[in-house]
Amino acid sequence: MSRRMARETAMQAYYQMEIHKEYVSGITGKYLEGVIDNDKDKKYIDEMIDIFIANKETIDKLINDNLKGWDIDRLSKIDLSILRLGIAEMLFRDDIPLKVSINEAIELGKRYGTDDSSGFISGLLGSVVNKEALDE
């Protein structure tokens, strides 16, 4: 599994948590069985799940604060999951450059979202970077 696939799997785990409205690491265990084929990818996915659970309020506030004329509850669950993953990487992973996190989120939007998802994701993550003055 590549980092891109591990990131995709983490996003799918975020989606599962949102669908079930259960933000605990245990809910994803069954889903992830048989998907992960190496310890490095498992570690990344576990870390991203733990980061999200520990920082959900901060991440969701950043999303909500950067929405223009929208509320977080109106977002598609896929777009929300992608945004959460992108912001979690941007804020809490020093080993991943901001540009990589943003680009990977955009690519996930193209693959899983609507025709408008990638542009929306790009704009919102760019707004977060600009407002938070995140450094690479």
Backbone bond lengths (Angstrom), bond angles and torsions (degrees), N, CA, C in turn:
res aa  C-N    CA-C-N  psi(-1)  N-CA   C-N-CA  omega(-1)  CA-C   N-CA-C  phi
1 M - - - 1.453 - - 1.528 108.14 -
2 S 1.302 117.27 138.17 1.448 122.11 177.86 1.524 109.83 -90.53
3 R 1.321 116.71 169.57 1.457 120.48 176.45 1.531 109.76 -60.38
4 R 1.320 116.71 -37.20 1.467 120.24 178.86 1.530 110.21 -60.43
5 M 1.317 117.06 -43.57 1.464 120.11 179.63 1.533 110.89 -70.01
6 A 1.328 116.76 -36.22 1.464 119.94 176.85 1.527 109.64 -64.00
7 R 1.329 116.35 -40.77 1.467 121.14 177.70 1.529 109.91 -63.16
8 E 1.315 116.28 -42.75 1.467 121.48 177.80 1.533 110.56 -60.84
9 T 1.302 116.36 -41.90 1.464 121.16 178.98 1.521 110.78 -65.79
10 A 1.338 117.37 -40.49 1.468 120.56 177.04 1.531 110.05 -62.39
11 M 1.335 117.03 -41.94 1.467 120.48 178.22 1.523 110.21 -61.59
12 Q 1.321 117.31 -41.06 1.456 121.12 178.66 1.533 110.98 -65.00
13 A 1.317 116.36 -35.03 1.466 119.90 176.19 1.531 110.17 -66.89
14 Y 1.343 117.41 -41.06 1.464 121.05 175.60 1.527 109.55 -59.50
15 Y 1.304 116.22 -42.20 1.468 121.63 179.59 1.533 110.07 -61.29
16 Q 1.326 116.73 -44.84 1.461 120.60 178.37 1.522 111.49 -60.77
17 M 1.327 116.42 -41.06 1.462 119.43 178.22 1.530 110.15 -62.92
18 E 1.328 117.06 -41.57 1.465 120.83 -179.36 1.529 111.01 -67.02
19 I 1.310 117.68 -42.34 1.463 121.67 179.22 1.532 110.52 -59.15
20 H 1.320 115.83 -44.23 1.463 121.24 -177.32 1.526 113.05 -87.44
21 K 1.342 115.96 -9.16 1.471 121.81 -176.90 1.527 111.06 54.34
22 E 1.322 114.84 36.70 1.464 122.20 176.46 1.514 107.58 -125.58
23 Y 1.316 115.78 108.49 1.455 121.05 -175.40 1.530 110.10 -101.89
24 V 1.323 114.33 65.29 1.457 122.45 178.58 1.522 108.02 -132.13
25 S 1.306 116.06 148.89 1.461 119.42 -176.16 1.521 112.81 -65.49
26 G 1.303 118.97 -28.96 1.457 121.65 -177.40 1.518 114.61 -62.25
27 I 1.310 117.30 -29.58 1.458 120.52 -177.45 1.532 112.19 -65.28
28 T 1.307 116.37 -25.28 1.466 119.59 -176.10 1.526 112.67 -90.31
29 G 1.316 118.23 -16.34 1.458 121.32 -175.20 1.516 113.93 -53.92
30 K 1.311 116.91 -48.18 1.459 121.14 -178.84 1.525 110.83 -64.90
31 Y 1.315 116.33 -39.96 1.454 121.26 -179.92 1.534 111.46 -64.51
32 L 1.328 116.50 -36.32 1.460 120.27 -174.51 1.524 113.76 -83.37
33 E 1.334 117.95 -14.77 1.462 120.61 179.77 1.520 110.79 -58.49
34 G 1.316 116.02 130.78 1.455 121.24 177.59 1.515 114.33 80.22
35 V 1.331 117.64 -7.19 1.458 121.04 179.94 1.523 110.19 -90.70
36 I 1.302 116.68 -34.96 1.457 122.30 -174.85 1.528 109.30 -94.43
37 D 1.336 114.76 128.76 1.459 116.81 -176.88 1.524 114.19 -114.70
38 N 1.331 118.33 4.86 1.457 118.56 174.92 1.528 110.86 -152.25
39 D 1.327 115.18 158.78 1.463 120.74 -174.53 1.524 112.79 -66.79
40 K 1.333 117.66 -33.80 1.469 120.91 -179.44 1.533 110.38 -62.97
41 D 1.321 117.16 -45.68 1.463 120.61 179.26 1.519 111.10 -68.32
42 K 1.326 116.83 -40.22 1.466 120.51 178.44 1.527 109.69 -61.34
43 K 1.328 116.12 -41.67 1.462 120.28 179.50 1.532 110.47 -62.62
44 Y 1.331 117.16 -46.13 1.473 120.50 178.73 1.535 110.38 -58.70
45 I 1.327 116.99 -49.26 1.467 121.18 -177.78 1.527 110.54 -62.38
46 D 1.328 116.98 -46.86 1.476 120.49 178.62 1.525 110.95 -59.70
47 E 1.346 116.77 -43.17 1.460 120.64 179.41 1.527 111.10 -63.39
48 M 1.340 117.12 -42.23 1.461 120.31 -178.42 1.534 111.08 -67.85
49 I 1.309 116.72 -35.25 1.466 119.96 176.46 1.524 109.74 -67.16
50 D 1.333 116.92 -45.42 1.462 120.72 179.13 1.532 111.37 -63.55
51 I 1.337 117.17 -41.27 1.465 121.46 177.96 1.518 110.01 -60.00
52 F 1.328 116.36 -46.31 1.460 119.28 -178.73 1.525 111.56 -63.78
53 I 1.313 116.94 -47.51 1.471 120.23 -177.93 1.534 110.53 -60.81
54 A 1.335 116.42 -42.17 1.463 120.12 -178.22 1.529 112.92 -71.91
55 N 1.329 117.52 -22.72 1.463 120.94 -171.97 1.522 113.65 -126.07
56 K 1.321 116.99 20.38 1.468 121.35 -176.18 1.525 112.25 -54.68
57 E 1.320 117.92 -45.39 1.462 120.50 -178.24 1.521 111.82 -61.81
58 T 1.308 117.78 -43.98 1.461 122.30 178.94 1.520 110.73 -63.73
59 I 1.320 116.46 -46.37 1.465 121.80 -178.58 1.523 110.09 -63.65
60 D 1.319 117.26 -47.52 1.465 120.57 -179.24 1.527 111.91 -65.98
61 K 1.326 117.57 -34.26 1.464 120.17 177.16 1.526 109.92 -65.06
62 L 1.318 117.20 -41.67 1.465 120.08 177.93 1.528 110.99 -62.18
63 I 1.304 116.51 -41.50 1.469 120.00 178.09 1.521 109.05 -63.06
64 N 1.314 116.69 -51.56 1.468 121.07 -177.30 1.529 111.85 -60.92
65 D 1.335 116.64 -41.09 1.463 121.12 -178.92 1.530 112.33 -66.57
66 N 1.320 117.49 -22.38 1.466 121.20 -177.30 1.522 113.33 -103.90
67 L 1.309 117.50 2.99 1.462 121.27 174.26 1.521 108.37 -81.45
68 K 1.298 116.81 137.24 1.462 120.81 179.20 1.522 108.17 -108.68
69 G 1.328 115.93 108.49 1.455 120.67 178.86 1.520 114.43 74.76
70 W 1.311 116.37 15.91 1.459 121.52 179.46 1.510 109.24 -130.08
71 D 1.296 115.25 164.90 1.455 122.77 172.86 1.526 106.79 -120.87
72 I 1.282 116.95 148.31 1.463 121.86 -177.22 1.532 112.08 -55.92
73 D 1.319 116.78 -30.98 1.462 120.70 -179.35 1.526 112.73 -69.12
74 R 1.318 117.70 -17.28 1.462 121.53 179.88 1.529 112.86 -88.11
75 L 1.317 117.74 -11.70 1.465 120.66 -179.13 1.520 110.75 -71.18
76 S 1.333 115.32 148.89 1.466 117.71 172.94 1.525 107.92 -64.79
77 K 1.300 116.40 148.61 1.462 120.47 -178.58 1.531 111.79 -63.54
78 I 1.324 116.67 -31.06 1.470 120.10 177.01 1.522 110.20 -67.38
79 D 1.347 116.78 -51.50 1.462 119.71 179.35 1.520 110.97 -59.42
80 L 1.322 117.27 -41.52 1.457 121.31 178.56 1.527 110.93 -61.44
81 S 1.312 117.53 -43.33 1.470 121.64 179.96 1.522 110.65 -63.99
82 I 1.320 116.85 -40.77 1.471 121.15 179.35 1.526 110.05 -66.62
83 L 1.322 117.05 -44.77 1.461 120.34 178.66 1.527 111.22 -61.90
84 R 1.313 116.68 -42.32 1.464 120.08 178.88 1.522 111.23 -60.72
85 L 1.312 116.35 -43.38 1.464 120.01 179.50 1.521 110.52 -64.76
86 G 1.326 116.68 -46.24 1.460 119.96 -179.79 1.517 112.00 -59.46
87 I 1.320 116.60 -45.73 1.465 120.18 -179.69 1.521 111.16 -68.71
88 A 1.316 117.52 -38.62 1.469 120.31 177.48 1.528 110.16 -59.66
89 E 1.331 116.78 -43.48 1.466 119.26 177.65 1.525 111.00 -65.79
90 M 1.326 116.17 -44.50 1.465 120.12 -176.37 1.524 112.14 -63.16
91 L 1.319 117.43 -39.83 1.465 120.90 -175.78 1.523 114.03 -86.23
92 F 1.317 116.67 -34.43 1.458 119.31 -166.79 1.529 115.07 -120.26
93 R 1.328 118.47 5.30 1.467 120.89 177.92 1.519 109.31 -124.36
94 D 1.321 116.23 102.47 1.467 120.69 178.91 1.522 112.53 -74.54
95 D 1.327 116.87 -16.18 1.461 121.02 -176.98 1.531 113.02 -85.53
96 I 1.325 117.78 -1.83 1.461 121.38 -179.26 1.527 108.25 -120.76
97 P 1.336 117.92 118.83 1.469 119.99 179.05 1.532 111.08 -61.28
98 L 1.336 116.05 145.54 1.466 121.30 -179.91 1.523 111.70 -53.47
99 K 1.308 116.85 -43.66 1.464 120.71 -177.80 1.524 111.33 -60.96
100 V 1.307 116.84 -36.23 1.463 120.99 178.70 1.528 109.61 -67.92
101 S 1.327 116.67 -45.68 1.470 120.02 179.49 1.524 110.91 -59.80
102 I 1.325 116.72 -44.26 1.465 120.70 -179.73 1.516 110.69 -66.16
103 N 1.320 117.50 -47.28 1.466 121.15 -179.15 1.526 111.30 -61.73
104 E 1.305 117.45 -42.41 1.461 120.40 -179.81 1.535 111.18 -66.26
105 A 1.329 116.64 -37.10 1.464 119.96 176.63 1.528 110.45 -64.81
106 I 1.318 116.48 -41.30 1.470 120.79 177.72 1.530 110.11 -61.37
107 E 1.311 116.47 -43.81 1.471 120.62 179.44 1.528 111.25 -63.72
108 L 1.329 117.34 -39.13 1.466 120.02 175.61 1.523 110.42 -63.00
109 G 1.326 116.46 -39.21 1.459 120.85 177.31 1.520 112.14 -61.81
110 K 1.332 116.23 -40.24 1.466 120.73 178.28 1.524 110.51 -65.00
111 R 1.319 115.42 -38.84 1.463 119.55 -175.56 1.528 113.25 -77.76
112 Y 1.325 116.61 -40.72 1.459 120.27 -171.64 1.527 114.98 -110.24
113 G 1.300 117.18 -20.41 1.454 120.20 -174.07 1.517 113.14 -92.87
114 T 1.319 114.00 -163.55 1.460 121.66 177.81 1.528 109.04 -86.95
115 D 1.319 116.46 -179.36 1.467 120.55 177.49 1.528 111.89 -61.13
116 D 1.319 117.20 -27.18 1.464 121.61 -177.56 1.523 113.63 -92.54
117 S 1.327 117.51 -9.26 1.470 121.04 -172.42 1.522 113.41 -61.31
118 S 1.318 117.77 -46.46 1.466 119.01 -174.32 1.527 111.65 -62.96
119 G 1.341 117.75 -41.58 1.455 120.84 177.99 1.516 112.03 -66.43
120 F 1.325 116.25 -40.73 1.459 121.47 177.81 1.524 110.74 -62.77
121 I 1.322 116.50 -46.67 1.468 121.87 -179.99 1.525 110.38 -62.41
122 S 1.324 116.53 -45.08 1.458 121.41 178.56 1.525 111.05 -58.38
123 G 1.325 116.40 -47.79 1.456 120.78 -179.03 1.515 112.99 -63.37
124 L 1.321 116.96 -44.36 1.454 119.82 -177.84 1.527 111.36 -68.27
125 L 1.330 117.32 -44.15 1.468 119.34 179.28 1.523 110.93 -66.11
126 G 1.338 117.27 -36.81 1.459 120.66 175.80 1.519 111.20 -62.76
127 S 1.315 117.01 -39.63 1.455 122.17 177.46 1.529 110.69 -64.37
128 V 1.315 116.85 -40.98 1.468 120.82 177.73 1.523 110.02 -61.80
129 V 1.323 116.75 -45.37 1.469 120.50 179.92 1.524 109.76 -60.96
130 N 1.314 117.12 -46.54 1.467 120.57 -178.16 1.527 112.19 -64.42
131 K 1.309 118.11 -43.39 1.464 121.51 -177.61 1.520 112.45 -74.22
132 E 1.316 116.33 -34.39 1.462 119.49 -176.71 1.527 112.19 -90.45
133 A 1.340 116.81 -8.56 1.460 122.43 -178.56 1.535 111.17 49.55
134 L 1.321 114.00 50.72 1.463 119.64 179.53 1.522 109.53 -71.45
135 D 1.307 116.29 140.38 1.467 120.78 178.15 1.510 109.95 -102.25
136 E 1.324 114.44 148.58 1.474 118.55 177.42 1.485 111.32 -82.36
